[in-house]
């Protein structure tokens, strides 16, 4: 069974060159695009790359070890 996609919140700020996007709660993942659609696509791709790299590092760290993996939720920030 395929795991459900992780829900993230993206923020896009318009600037003189188009849009700058970042992911709330995911430091270092930012993307730019001339249009909102381009910024959105770039940010989604880069977030995927960041998660893939983190997964690879985690698997390497856990290789050969006895561990427990479980899902958990994080409450949204206060309004």
mmJSON file of the N, C-alpha and C atoms, coordinates in Angstrom:
{"data_MODEL":{"atom_site":{
"group_PDB":["ATOM","ATOM","ATOM","ATOM","ATOM","ATOM","ATOM","ATOM","ATOM","ATOM","ATOM","ATOM","ATOM","ATOM","ATOM","ATOM","ATOM","ATOM","ATOM","ATOM","ATOM","ATOM","ATOM","ATOM","ATOM","ATOM","ATOM","ATOM","ATOM","ATOM","ATOM","ATOM","ATOM","ATOM","ATOM","ATOM","ATOM","ATOM","ATOM","ATOM","ATOM","ATOM","ATOM","ATOM","ATOM","ATOM","ATOM","ATOM","ATOM","ATOM","ATOM","ATOM","ATOM","ATOM","ATOM","ATOM","ATOM","ATOM","ATOM","ATOM","ATOM","ATOM","ATOM","ATOM","ATOM","ATOM","ATOM","ATOM","ATOM","ATOM","ATOM","ATOM","ATOM","ATOM","ATOM","ATOM","ATOM","ATOM","ATOM","ATOM","ATOM","ATOM","ATOM","ATOM","ATOM","ATOM","ATOM","ATOM","ATOM","ATOM","ATOM","ATOM","ATOM","ATOM","ATOM","ATOM","ATOM","ATOM","ATOM","ATOM","ATOM","ATOM","ATOM","ATOM","ATOM","ATOM","ATOM","ATOM","ATOM","ATOM","ATOM","ATOM","ATOM","ATOM","ATOM","ATOM","ATOM","ATOM","ATOM","ATOM","ATOM","ATOM","ATOM","ATOM","ATOM","ATOM","ATOM","ATOM","ATOM","ATOM","ATOM","ATOM","ATOM","ATOM","ATOM","ATOM","ATOM","ATOM","ATOM","ATOM","ATOM","ATOM","ATOM","ATOM","ATOM","ATOM","ATOM","ATOM","ATOM","ATOM","ATOM","ATOM","ATOM","ATOM","ATOM","ATOM","ATOM","ATOM","ATOM","ATOM","ATOM","ATOM","ATOM","ATOM","ATOM","ATOM","ATOM","ATOM","ATOM","ATOM","ATOM","ATOM","ATOM","ATOM","ATOM","ATOM","ATOM","ATOM","ATOM","ATOM","ATOM","ATOM","ATOM","ATOM","ATOM","ATOM","ATOM","ATOM","ATOM","ATOM","ATOM","ATOM","ATOM","ATOM","ATOM","ATOM","ATOM","ATOM","ATOM","ATOM","ATOM","ATOM","ATOM","ATOM","ATOM","ATOM","ATOM","ATOM","ATOM","ATOM","ATOM","ATOM","ATOM","ATOM","ATOM","ATOM","ATOM","ATOM","ATOM","ATOM","ATOM","ATOM","ATOM","ATOM","ATOM","ATOM","ATOM","ATOM","ATOM","ATOM","ATOM","ATOM","ATOM","ATOM","ATOM","ATOM","ATOM"],
"id":[1,2,3,4,5,6,7,8,9,10,11,12,13,14,15,16,17,18,19,20,21,22,23,24,25,26,27,28,29,30,31,32,33,34,35,36,37,38,39,40,41,42,43,44,45,46,47,48,49,50,51,52,53,54,55,56,57,58,59,60,61,62,63,64,65,66,67,68,69,70,71,72,73,74,75,76,77,78,79,80,81,82,83,84,85,86,87,88,89,90,91,92,93,94,95,96,97,98,99,100,101,102,103,104,105,106,107,108,109,110,111,112,113,114,115,116,117,118,119,120,121,122,123,124,125,126,127,128,129,130,131,132,133,134,135,136,137,138,139,140,141,142,143,144,145,146,147,148,149,150,151,152,153,154,155,156,157,158,159,160,161,162,163,164,165,166,167,168,169,170,171,172,173,174,175,176,177,178,179,180,181,182,183,184,185,186,187,188,189,190,191,192,193,194,195,196,197,198,199,200,201,202,203,204,205,206,207,208,209,210,211,212,213,214,215,216,217,218,219,220,221,222,223,224,225,226,227,228,229,230,231,232,233,234,235,236,237],
"type_symbol":["N","C","C","N","C","C","N","C","C","N","C","C","N","C","C","N","C","C","N","C","C","N","C","C","N","C","C","N","C","C","N","C","C","N","C","C","N","C","C","N","C","C","N","C","C","N","C","C","N","C","C","N","C","C","N","C","C","N","C","C","N","C","C","N","C","C","N","C","C","N","C","C","N","C","C","N","C","C","N","C","C","N","C","C","N","C","C","N","C","C","N","C","C","N","C","C","N","C","C","N","C","C","N","C","C","N","C","C","N","C","C","N","C","C","N","C","C","N","C","C","N","C","C","N","C","C","N","C","C","N","C","C","N","C","C","N","C","C","N","C","C","N","C","C","N","C","C","N","C","C","N","C","C","N","C","C","N","C","C","N","C","C","N","C","C","N","C","C","N","C","C","N","C","C","N","C","C","N","C","C","N","C","C","N","C","C","N","C","C","N","C","C","N","C","C","N","C","C","N","C","C","N","C","C","N","C","C","N","C","C","N","C","C","N","C","C","N","C","C","N","C","C","N","C","C","N","C","C","N","C","C","N","C","C","N","C","C"],
"label_atom_id":["N","CA","C","N","CA","C","N","CA","C","N","CA","C","N","CA","C","N","CA","C","N","CA","C","N","CA","C","N","CA","C","N","CA","C","N","CA","C","N","CA","C","N","CA","C","N","CA","C","N","CA","C","N","CA","C","N","CA","C","N","CA","C","N","CA","C","N","CA","C","N","CA","C","N","CA","C","N","CA","C","N","CA","C","N","CA","C","N","CA","C","N","CA","C","N","CA","C","N","CA","C","N","CA","C","N","CA","C","N","CA","C","N","CA","C","N","CA","C","N","CA","C","N","CA","C","N","CA","C","N","CA","C","N","CA","C","N","CA","C","N","CA","C","N","CA","C","N","CA","C","N","CA","C","N","CA","C","N","CA","C","N","CA","C","N","CA","C","N","CA","C","N","CA","C","N","CA","C","N","CA","C","N","CA","C","N","CA","C","N","CA","C","N","CA","C","N","CA","C","N","CA","C","N","CA","C","N","CA","C","N","CA","C","N","CA","C","N","CA","C","N","CA","C","N","CA","C","N","CA","C","N","CA","C","N","CA","C","N","CA","C","N","CA","C","N","CA","C","N","CA","C","N","CA","C","N","CA","C","N","CA","C","N","CA","C","N","CA","C","N","CA","C","N","CA","C"],
"label_alt_id":[null,null,null,null,null,null,null,null,null,null,null,null,null,null,null,null,null,null,null,null,null,null,null,null,null,null,null,null,null,null,null,null,null,null,null,null,null,null,null,null,null,null,null,null,null,null,null,null,null,null,null,null,null,null,null,null,null,null,null,null,null,null,null,null,null,null,null,null,null,null,null,null,null,null,null,null,null,null,null,null,null,null,null,null,null,null,null,null,null,null,null,null,null,null,null,null,null,null,null,null,null,null,null,null,null,null,null,null,null,null,null,null,null,null,null,null,null,null,null,null,null,null,null,null,null,null,null,null,null,null,null,null,null,null,null,null,null,null,null,null,null,null,null,null,null,null,null,null,null,null,null,null,null,null,null,null,null,null,null,null,null,null,null,null,null,null,null,null,null,null,null,null,null,null,null,null,null,null,null,null,null,null,null,null,null,null,null,null,null,null,null,null,null,null,null,null,null,null,null,null,null,null,null,null,null,null,null,null,null,null,null,null,null,null,null,null,null,null,null,null,null,null,null,null,null,null,null,null,null,null,null,null,null,null,null,null,null],
"label_comp_id":["UNK","UNK","UNK","UNK","UNK","UNK","UNK","UNK","UNK","UNK","UNK","UNK","UNK","UNK","UNK","UNK","UNK","UNK","UNK","UNK","UNK","UNK","UNK","UNK","UNK","UNK","UNK","UNK","UNK","UNK","UNK","UNK","UNK","UNK","UNK","UNK","UNK","UNK","UNK","UNK","UNK","UNK","UNK","UNK","UNK","UNK","UNK","UNK","UNK","UNK","UNK","UNK","UNK","UNK","UNK","UNK","UNK","UNK","UNK","UNK","UNK","UNK","UNK","UNK","UNK","UNK","UNK","UNK","UNK","UNK","UNK","UNK","UNK","UNK","UNK","UNK","UNK","UNK","UNK","UNK","UNK","UNK","UNK","UNK","UNK","UNK","UNK","UNK","UNK","UNK","UNK","UNK","UNK","UNK","UNK","UNK","UNK","UNK","UNK","UNK","UNK","UNK","UNK","UNK","UNK","UNK","UNK","UNK","UNK","UNK","UNK","UNK","UNK","UNK","UNK","UNK","UNK","UNK","UNK","UNK","UNK","UNK","UNK","UNK","UNK","UNK","UNK","UNK","UNK","UNK","UNK","UNK","UNK","UNK","UNK","UNK","UNK","UNK","UNK","UNK","UNK","UNK","UNK","UNK","UNK","UNK","UNK","UNK","UNK","UNK","UNK","UNK","UNK","UNK","UNK","UNK","UNK","UNK","UNK","UNK","UNK","UNK","UNK","UNK","UNK","UNK","UNK","UNK","UNK","UNK","UNK","UNK","UNK","UNK","UNK","UNK","UNK","UNK","UNK","UNK","UNK","UNK","UNK","UNK","UNK","UNK","UNK","UNK","UNK","UNK","UNK","UNK","UNK","UNK","UNK","UNK","UNK","UNK","UNK","UNK","UNK","UNK","UNK","UNK","UNK","UNK","UNK","UNK","UNK","UNK","UNK","UNK","UNK","UNK","UNK","UNK","UNK","UNK","UNK","UNK","UNK","UNK","UNK","UNK","UNK","UNK","UNK","UNK","UNK","UNK","UNK","UNK","UNK","UNK","UNK","UNK","UNK"],
"label_asym_id":["A","A","A","A","A","A","A","A","A","A","A","A","A","A","A","A","A","A","A","A","A","A","A","A","A","A","A","A","A","A","A","A","A","A","A","A","A","A","A","A","A","A","A","A","A","A","A","A","A","A","A","A","A","A","A","A","A","A","A","A","A","A","A","A","A","A","A","A","A","A","A","A","A","A","A","A","A","A","A","A","A","A","A","A","A","A","A","A","A","A","A","A","A","A","A","A","A","A","A","A","A","A","A","A","A","A","A","A","A","A","A","A","A","A","A","A","A","A","A","A","A","A","A","A","A","A","A","A","A","A","A","A","A","A","A","A","A","A","A","A","A","A","A","A","A","A","A","A","A","A","A","A","A","A","A","A","A","A","A","A","A","A","A","A","A","A","A","A","A","A","A","A","A","A","A","A","A","A","A","A","A","A","A","A","A","A","A","A","A","A","A","A","A","A","A","A","A","A","A","A","A","A","A","A","A","A","A","A","A","A","A","A","A","A","A","A","A","A","A","A","A","A","A","A","A","A","A","A","A","A","A","A","A","A","A","A","A"],
"label_entity_id":["1","1","1","1","1","1","1","1","1","1","1","1","1","1","1","1","1","1","1","1","1","1","1","1","1","1","1","1","1","1","1","1","1","1","1","1","1","1","1","1","1","1","1","1","1","1","1","1","1","1","1","1","1","1","1","1","1","1","1","1","1","1","1","1","1","1","1","1","1","1","1","1","1","1","1","1","1","1","1","1","1","1","1","1","1","1","1","1","1","1","1","1","1","1","1","1","1","1","1","1","1","1","1","1","1","1","1","1","1","1","1","1","1","1","1","1","1","1","1","1","1","1","1","1","1","1","1","1","1","1","1","1","1","1","1","1","1","1","1","1","1","1","1","1","1","1","1","1","1","1","1","1","1","1","1","1","1","1","1","1","1","1","1","1","1","1","1","1","1","1","1","1","1","1","1","1","1","1","1","1","1","1","1","1","1","1","1","1","1","1","1","1","1","1","1","1","1","1","1","1","1","1","1","1","1","1","1","1","1","1","1","1","1","1","1","1","1","1","1","1","1","1","1","1","1","1","1","1","1","1","1","1","1","1","1","1","1"],
"label_seq_id":[1,1,1,2,2,2,3,3,3,4,4,4,5,5,5,6,6,6,7,7,7,8,8,8,9,9,9,10,10,10,11,11,11,12,12,12,13,13,13,14,14,14,15,15,15,16,16,16,17,17,17,18,18,18,19,19,19,20,20,20,21,21,21,22,22,22,23,23,23,24,24,24,25,25,25,26,26,26,27,27,27,28,28,28,29,29,29,30,30,30,31,31,31,32,32,32,33,33,33,34,34,34,35,35,35,36,36,36,37,37,37,38,38,38,39,39,39,40,40,40,41,41,41,42,42,42,43,43,43,44,44,44,45,45,45,46,46,46,47,47,47,48,48,48,49,49,49,50,50,50,51,51,51,52,52,52,53,53,53,54,54,54,55,55,55,56,56,56,57,57,57,58,58,58,59,59,59,60,60,60,61,61,61,62,62,62,63,63,63,64,64,64,65,65,65,66,66,66,67,67,67,68,68,68,69,69,69,70,70,70,71,71,71,72,72,72,73,73,73,74,74,74,75,75,75,76,76,76,77,77,77,78,78,78,79,79,79],
"pdbx_PDB_ins_code":[null,null,null,null,null,null,null,null,null,null,null,null,null,null,null,null,null,null,null,null,null,null,null,null,null,null,null,null,null,null,null,null,null,null,null,null,null,null,null,null,null,null,null,null,null,null,null,null,null,null,null,null,null,null,null,null,null,null,null,null,null,null,null,null,null,null,null,null,null,null,null,null,null,null,null,null,null,null,null,null,null,null,null,null,null,null,null,null,null,null,null,null,null,null,null,null,null,null,null,null,null,null,null,null,null,null,null,null,null,null,null,null,null,null,null,null,null,null,null,null,null,null,null,null,null,null,null,null,null,null,null,null,null,null,null,null,null,null,null,null,null,null,null,null,null,null,null,null,null,null,null,null,null,null,null,null,null,null,null,null,null,null,null,null,null,null,null,null,null,null,null,null,null,null,null,null,null,null,null,null,null,null,null,null,null,null,null,null,null,null,null,null,null,null,null,null,null,null,null,null,null,null,null,null,null,null,null,null,null,null,null,null,null,null,null,null,null,null,null,null,null,null,null,null,null,null,null,null,null,null,null,null,null,null,null,null,null],
"Cartn_x":[0.836,0.0,0.887,0.624,1.364,1.013,2.02,1.711,1.03,0.199,-0.494,0.509,0.274,1.171,1.173,2.287,2.394,1.796,0.911,0.311,1.227,1.57,2.441,1.739,2.209,1.666,2.738,2.419,3.33,2.893,3.873,3.627,4.35,3.662,4.239,4.16,5.3,5.397,5.73,4.927,5.191,6.336,7.248,8.343,8.515,9.51,9.706,9.975,10.523,10.875,9.847,8.781,7.771,7.306,7.55,7.11,8.221,8.364,9.256,8.366,8.613,7.805,8.651,8.049,8.709,7.671,8.152,7.276,7.358,6.207,6.182,6.634,7.549,8.001,9.022,9.507,10.523,11.658,12.559,13.614,14.476,14.847,15.784,15.179,13.894,13.265,12.538,13.165,12.571,12.702,11.791,11.828,11.292,11.706,11.288,10.651,9.768,9.191,8.727,8.753,8.264,6.761,6.064,4.623,4.354,3.145,2.772,2.778,2.293,2.298,3.717,4.636,6.03,6.647,6.423,6.955,6.379,5.094,4.415,5.032,5.223,5.799,7.24,8.017,9.409,9.475,8.601,8.612,8.21,7.216,6.786,7.917,8.605,9.725,10.848,11.211,12.311,11.965,10.721,10.303,10.417,10.039,10.183,11.626,12.519,13.954,14.456,14.043,14.475,14.016,12.759,12.262,12.96,13.207,13.907,15.301,16.008,17.357,17.312,16.36,16.217,15.912,15.057,14.733,15.974,16.779,18.009,18.963,19.121,20.004,19.476,18.17,17.562,17.746,17.49,17.655,19.098,20.045,21.454,21.765,21.23,21.448,20.844,19.69,18.975,19.387,20.16,20.539,21.156,20.56,21.072,20.677,19.867,19.474,18.027,17.735,16.373,15.703,14.591,13.944,12.441,11.741,10.29,9.994,9.139,8.72,7.217,6.784,5.356,5.007,3.779,3.275,2.767,2.805,2.225,1.774,0.916,0.416,0.98,1.063,1.504,0.352,-0.08,-1.197,-0.836,-1.822,-1.545,-1.197,-0.515,-0.175,-1.451,-1.399,-2.581,-2.91,-4.176,-4.631,-4.331],
"Cartn_y":[-1.178,0.0,1.25,2.143,3.392,4.367,4.994,5.975,7.21,7.848,9.065,10.2,11.108,12.255,13.11,13.723,14.624,15.97,16.479,17.79,18.884,19.819,20.933,22.245,23.324,24.643,25.457,25.905,26.746,28.2,29.088,30.531,31.124,31.957,32.586,34.096,34.747,36.201,36.775,37.703,38.337,39.333,39.326,40.299,40.813,41.638,42.268,41.251,40.077,39.059,37.943,37.991,36.93,36.567,35.305,34.813,34.014,34.214,33.421,32.57,31.277,30.374,29.656,29.375,28.563,27.694,26.678,25.741,26.032,26.314,26.522,25.244,25.366,24.217,23.345,23.738,22.968,23.926,24.177,25.168,24.863,25.908,25.787,25.421,25.149,24.796,26.024,26.688,27.861,27.713,28.333,28.26,29.564,29.847,31.068,30.677,31.53,31.345,32.672,32.8,34.039,34.181,33.04,33.049,32.25,32.401,31.631,30.14,29.753,28.341,27.779,28.559,28.108,27.986,28.966,28.912,27.711,27.467,26.343,25.018,24.843,23.602,23.418,24.499,24.423,24.06,24.659,24.394,22.943,22.453,21.067,20.098,20.373,19.512,19.542,20.75,20.869,20.259,20.391,19.758,18.243,17.706,16.27,15.818,16.612,16.3,16.319,17.322,17.436,16.214,15.807,14.643,13.364,13.213,12.023,11.926,13.042,13.042,12.706,13.263,12.971,11.486,10.928,9.495,8.643,8.999,8.242,8.291,9.461,9.599,8.809,8.84,8.104,6.607,6.102,4.673,4.239,5.046,4.74,4.697,5.656,5.717,4.507,4.024,2.936,1.543,1.47,0.179,-0.731,-1.931,-2.923,-2.699,-1.683,-1.372,-1.796,-2.115,-2.413,-1.087,-0.764,0.532,0.417,1.443,1.54,2.76,2.589,3.702,3.868,5.083,5.334,6.737,6.909,8.213,9.0,10.309,11.168,12.458,13.166,14.432,15.598,16.727,17.971,18.954,19.538,20.462,21.708,22.301,23.522,24.671,25.676,26.827,27.576,28.26,29.031,30.111,30.389,31.389,32.8],
"Cartn_z":[0.0,0.0,0.0,-0.906,-1.087,0.043,0.688,1.728,1.125,1.93,1.487,1.34,0.4,0.259,1.523,1.803,2.938,2.555,3.386,3.125,3.66,2.819,3.184,2.845,3.443,3.122,2.421,1.226,0.447,0.569,0.58,0.598,-0.604,-1.367,-2.553,-2.394,-2.588,-2.46,-3.829,-4.264,-5.56,-5.407,-6.372,-6.384,-7.813,-8.029,-9.34,-10.446,-10.088,-11.086,-11.216,-10.464,-10.509,-9.119,-8.723,-7.419,-6.749,-5.455,-4.622,-3.736,-3.708,-2.9,-1.879,-0.735,0.282,0.962,1.66,2.351,3.84,4.443,5.891,6.584,7.52,8.295,7.607,6.455,5.743,5.372,6.308,6.08,4.861,4.162,3.06,1.72,1.666,0.395,-0.129,-1.103,-1.736,-3.241,-3.955,-5.412,-5.986,-7.195,-7.889,-9.213,-9.671,-10.996,-11.55,-12.867,-13.487,-13.304,-13.216,-12.968,-11.695,-11.16,-9.976,-10.29,-11.462,-11.841,-11.916,-12.477,-12.573,-11.185,-10.321,-8.953,-8.206,-8.383,-7.731,-8.179,-9.472,-10.0,-9.516,-9.533,-9.073,-7.594,-6.789,-5.353,-5.069,-5.767,-5.566,-5.926,-7.018,-7.436,-6.404,-5.939,-4.979,-3.625,-3.193,-1.931,-2.06,-3.215,-3.45,-3.387,-3.98,-3.941,-2.498,-1.715,-0.318,0.485,0.302,1.022,0.571,-0.714,-1.212,-0.615,-0.56,0.01,1.495,2.21,3.64,3.856,3.012,3.123,2.894,1.885,1.612,2.805,3.382,4.541,5.734,5.934,7.039,6.859,5.654,5.396,5.641,5.246,5.47,6.97,7.711,9.155,9.869,9.389,10.053,9.591,8.531,7.964,9.025,9.152,10.089,11.542,11.807,13.18,13.43,14.692,15.118,15.43,14.762,14.975,14.807,15.25,15.123,14.273,13.28,12.425,12.601,12.921,13.08,12.617,12.207,11.763,12.96,12.834,13.849,13.2,13.859,13.331,14.121,13.456,14.084,13.974,15.101,15.018,14.199,13.546,12.781,13.737,13.225,14.068,14.47,15.6,16.01,14.986,14.851,13.878,14.324],
"occupancy":[1.0,1.0,1.0,1.0,1.0,1.0,1.0,1.0,1.0,1.0,1.0,1.0,1.0,1.0,1.0,1.0,1.0,1.0,1.0,1.0,1.0,1.0,1.0,1.0,1.0,1.0,1.0,1.0,1.0,1.0,1.0,1.0,1.0,1.0,1.0,1.0,1.0,1.0,1.0,1.0,1.0,1.0,1.0,1.0,1.0,1.0,1.0,1.0,1.0,1.0,1.0,1.0,1.0,1.0,1.0,1.0,1.0,1.0,1.0,1.0,1.0,1.0,1.0,1.0,1.0,1.0,1.0,1.0,1.0,1.0,1.0,1.0,1.0,1.0,1.0,1.0,1.0,1.0,1.0,1.0,1.0,1.0,1.0,1.0,1.0,1.0,1.0,1.0,1.0,1.0,1.0,1.0,1.0,1.0,1.0,1.0,1.0,1.0,1.0,1.0,1.0,1.0,1.0,1.0,1.0,1.0,1.0,1.0,1.0,1.0,1.0,1.0,1.0,1.0,1.0,1.0,1.0,1.0,1.0,1.0,1.0,1.0,1.0,1.0,1.0,1.0,1.0,1.0,1.0,1.0,1.0,1.0,1.0,1.0,1.0,1.0,1.0,1.0,1.0,1.0,1.0,1.0,1.0,1.0,1.0,1.0,1.0,1.0,1.0,1.0,1.0,1.0,1.0,1.0,1.0,1.0,1.0,1.0,1.0,1.0,1.0,1.0,1.0,1.0,1.0,1.0,1.0,1.0,1.0,1.0,1.0,1.0,1.0,1.0,1.0,1.0,1.0,1.0,1.0,1.0,1.0,1.0,1.0,1.0,1.0,1.0,1.0,1.0,1.0,1.0,1.0,1.0,1.0,1.0,1.0,1.0,1.0,1.0,1.0,1.0,1.0,1.0,1.0,1.0,1.0,1.0,1.0,1.0,1.0,1.0,1.0,1.0,1.0,1.0,1.0,1.0,1.0,1.0,1.0,1.0,1.0,1.0,1.0,1.0,1.0,1.0,1.0,1.0,1.0,1.0,1.0,1.0,1.0,1.0,1.0,1.0,1.0],
"B_iso_or_equiv":[0.0,0.0,0.0,0.0,0.0,0.0,0.0,0.0,0.0,0.0,0.0,0.0,0.0,0.0,0.0,0.0,0.0,0.0,0.0,0.0,0.0,0.0,0.0,0.0,0.0,0.0,0.0,0.0,0.0,0.0,0.0,0.0,0.0,0.0,0.0,0.0,0.0,0.0,0.0,0.0,0.0,0.0,0.0,0.0,0.0,0.0,0.0,0.0,0.0,0.0,0.0,0.0,0.0,0.0,0.0,0.0,0.0,0.0,0.0,0.0,0.0,0.0,0.0,0.0,0.0,0.0,0.0,0.0,0.0,0.0,0.0,0.0,0.0,0.0,0.0,0.0,0.0,0.0,0.0,0.0,0.0,0.0,0.0,0.0,0.0,0.0,0.0,0.0,0.0,0.0,0.0,0.0,0.0,0.0,0.0,0.0,0.0,0.0,0.0,0.0,0.0,0.0,0.0,0.0,0.0,0.0,0.0,0.0,0.0,0.0,0.0,0.0,0.0,0.0,0.0,0.0,0.0,0.0,0.0,0.0,0.0,0.0,0.0,0.0,0.0,0.0,0.0,0.0,0.0,0.0,0.0,0.0,0.0,0.0,0.0,0.0,0.0,0.0,0.0,0.0,0.0,0.0,0.0,0.0,0.0,0.0,0.0,0.0,0.0,0.0,0.0,0.0,0.0,0.0,0.0,0.0,0.0,0.0,0.0,0.0,0.0,0.0,0.0,0.0,0.0,0.0,0.0,0.0,0.0,0.0,0.0,0.0,0.0,0.0,0.0,0.0,0.0,0.0,0.0,0.0,0.0,0.0,0.0,0.0,0.0,0.0,0.0,0.0,0.0,0.0,0.0,0.0,0.0,0.0,0.0,0.0,0.0,0.0,0.0,0.0,0.0,0.0,0.0,0.0,0.0,0.0,0.0,0.0,0.0,0.0,0.0,0.0,0.0,0.0,0.0,0.0,0.0,0.0,0.0,0.0,0.0,0.0,0.0,0.0,0.0,0.0,0.0,0.0,0.0,0.0,0.0,0.0,0.0,0.0,0.0,0.0,0.0],
"pdbx_formal_charge":[null,null,null,null,null,null,null,null,null,null,null,null,null,null,null,null,null,null,null,null,null,null,null,null,null,null,null,null,null,null,null,null,null,null,null,null,null,null,null,null,null,null,null,null,null,null,null,null,null,null,null,null,null,null,null,null,null,null,null,null,null,null,null,null,null,null,null,null,null,null,null,null,null,null,null,null,null,null,null,null,null,null,null,null,null,null,null,null,null,null,null,null,null,null,null,null,null,null,null,null,null,null,null,null,null,null,null,null,null,null,null,null,null,null,null,null,null,null,null,null,null,null,null,null,null,null,null,null,null,null,null,null,null,null,null,null,null,null,null,null,null,null,null,null,null,null,null,null,null,null,null,null,null,null,null,null,null,null,null,null,null,null,null,null,null,null,null,null,null,null,null,null,null,null,null,null,null,null,null,null,null,null,null,null,null,null,null,null,null,null,null,null,null,null,null,null,null,null,null,null,null,null,null,null,null,null,null,null,null,null,null,null,null,null,null,null,null,null,null,null,null,null,null,null,null,null,null,null,null,null,null,null,null,null,null,null,null],
"auth_seq_id":[1,1,1,2,2,2,3,3,3,4,4,4,5,5,5,6,6,6,7,7,7,8,8,8,9,9,9,10,10,10,11,11,11,12,12,12,13,13,13,14,14,14,15,15,15,16,16,16,17,17,17,18,18,18,19,19,19,20,20,20,21,21,21,22,22,22,23,23,23,24,24,24,25,25,25,26,26,26,27,27,27,28,28,28,29,29,29,30,30,30,31,31,31,32,32,32,33,33,33,34,34,34,35,35,35,36,36,36,37,37,37,38,38,38,39,39,39,40,40,40,41,41,41,42,42,42,43,43,43,44,44,44,45,45,45,46,46,46,47,47,47,48,48,48,49,49,49,50,50,50,51,51,51,52,52,52,53,53,53,54,54,54,55,55,55,56,56,56,57,57,57,58,58,58,59,59,59,60,60,60,61,61,61,62,62,62,63,63,63,64,64,64,65,65,65,66,66,66,67,67,67,68,68,68,69,69,69,70,70,70,71,71,71,72,72,72,73,73,73,74,74,74,75,75,75,76,76,76,77,77,77,78,78,78,79,79,79],
"auth_comp_id":["UNK","UNK","UNK","UNK","UNK","UNK","UNK","UNK","UNK","UNK","UNK","UNK","UNK","UNK","UNK","UNK","UNK","UNK","UNK","UNK","UNK","UNK","UNK","UNK","UNK","UNK","UNK","UNK","UNK","UNK","UNK","UNK","UNK","UNK","UNK","UNK","UNK","UNK","UNK","UNK","UNK","UNK","UNK","UNK","UNK","UNK","UNK","UNK","UNK","UNK","UNK","UNK","UNK","UNK","UNK","UNK","UNK","UNK","UNK","UNK","UNK","UNK","UNK","UNK","UNK","UNK","UNK","UNK","UNK","UNK","UNK","UNK","UNK","UNK","UNK","UNK","UNK","UNK","UNK","UNK","UNK","UNK","UNK","UNK","UNK","UNK","UNK","UNK","UNK","UNK","UNK","UNK","UNK","UNK","UNK","UNK","UNK","UNK","UNK","UNK","UNK","UNK","UNK","UNK","UNK","UNK","UNK","UNK","UNK","UNK","UNK","UNK","UNK","UNK","UNK","UNK","UNK","UNK","UNK","UNK","UNK","UNK","UNK","UNK","UNK","UNK","UNK","UNK","UNK","UNK","UNK","UNK","UNK","UNK","UNK","UNK","UNK","UNK","UNK","UNK","UNK","UNK","UNK","UNK","UNK","UNK","UNK","UNK","UNK","UNK","UNK","UNK","UNK","UNK","UNK","UNK","UNK","UNK","UNK","UNK","UNK","UNK","UNK","UNK","UNK","UNK","UNK","UNK","UNK","UNK","UNK","UNK","UNK","UNK","UNK","UNK","UNK","UNK","UNK","UNK","UNK","UNK","UNK","UNK","UNK","UNK","UNK","UNK","UNK","UNK","UNK","UNK","UNK","UNK","UNK","UNK","UNK","UNK","UNK","UNK","UNK","UNK","UNK","UNK","UNK","UNK","UNK","UNK","UNK","UNK","UNK","UNK","UNK","UNK","UNK","UNK","UNK","UNK","UNK","UNK","UNK","UNK","UNK","UNK","UNK","UNK","UNK","UNK","UNK","UNK","UNK","UNK","UNK","UNK","UNK","UNK","UNK"],
"auth_asym_id":["A","A","A","A","A","A","A","A","A","A","A","A","A","A","A","A","A","A","A","A","A","A","A","A","A","A","A","A","A","A","A","A","A","A","A","A","A","A","A","A","A","A","A","A","A","A","A","A","A","A","A","A","A","A","A","A","A","A","A","A","A","A","A","A","A","A","A","A","A","A","A","A","A","A","A","A","A","A","A","A","A","A","A","A","A","A","A","A","A","A","A","A","A","A","A","A","A","A","A","A","A","A","A","A","A","A","A","A","A","A","A","A","A","A","A","A","A","A","A","A","A","A","A","A","A","A","A","A","A","A","A","A","A","A","A","A","A","A","A","A","A","A","A","A","A","A","A","A","A","A","A","A","A","A","A","A","A","A","A","A","A","A","A","A","A","A","A","A","A","A","A","A","A","A","A","A","A","A","A","A","A","A","A","A","A","A","A","A","A","A","A","A","A","A","A","A","A","A","A","A","A","A","A","A","A","A","A","A","A","A","A","A","A","A","A","A","A","A","A","A","A","A","A","A","A","A","A","A","A","A","A","A","A","A","A","A","A"],
"auth_atom_id":["N","CA","C","N","CA","C","N","CA","C","N","CA","C","N","CA","C","N","CA","C","N","CA","C","N","CA","C","N","CA","C","N","CA","C","N","CA","C","N","CA","C","N","CA","C","N","CA","C","N","CA","C","N","CA","C","N","CA","C","N","CA","C","N","CA","C","N","CA","C","N","CA","C","N","CA","C","N","CA","C","N","CA","C","N","CA","C","N","CA","C","N","CA","C","N","CA","C","N","CA","C","N","CA","C","N","CA","C","N","CA","C","N","CA","C","N","CA","C","N","CA","C","N","CA","C","N","CA","C","N","CA","C","N","CA","C","N","CA","C","N","CA","C","N","CA","C","N","CA","C","N","CA","C","N","CA","C","N","CA","C","N","CA","C","N","CA","C","N","CA","C","N","CA","C","N","CA","C","N","CA","C","N","CA","C","N","CA","C","N","CA","C","N","CA","C","N","CA","C","N","CA","C","N","CA","C","N","CA","C","N","CA","C","N","CA","C","N","CA","C","N","CA","C","N","CA","C","N","CA","C","N","CA","C","N","CA","C","N","CA","C","N","CA","C","N","CA","C","N","CA","C","N","CA","C","N","CA","C","N","CA","C","N","CA","C","N","CA","C","N","CA","C","N","CA","C"],
"pdbx_PDB_model_num":[1,1,1,1,1,1,1,1,1,1,1,1,1,1,1,1,1,1,1,1,1,1,1,1,1,1,1,1,1,1,1,1,1,1,1,1,1,1,1,1,1,1,1,1,1,1,1,1,1,1,1,1,1,1,1,1,1,1,1,1,1,1,1,1,1,1,1,1,1,1,1,1,1,1,1,1,1,1,1,1,1,1,1,1,1,1,1,1,1,1,1,1,1,1,1,1,1,1,1,1,1,1,1,1,1,1,1,1,1,1,1,1,1,1,1,1,1,1,1,1,1,1,1,1,1,1,1,1,1,1,1,1,1,1,1,1,1,1,1,1,1,1,1,1,1,1,1,1,1,1,1,1,1,1,1,1,1,1,1,1,1,1,1,1,1,1,1,1,1,1,1,1,1,1,1,1,1,1,1,1,1,1,1,1,1,1,1,1,1,1,1,1,1,1,1,1,1,1,1,1,1,1,1,1,1,1,1,1,1,1,1,1,1,1,1,1,1,1,1,1,1,1,1,1,1,1,1,1,1,1,1,1,1,1,1,1,1]
}}}
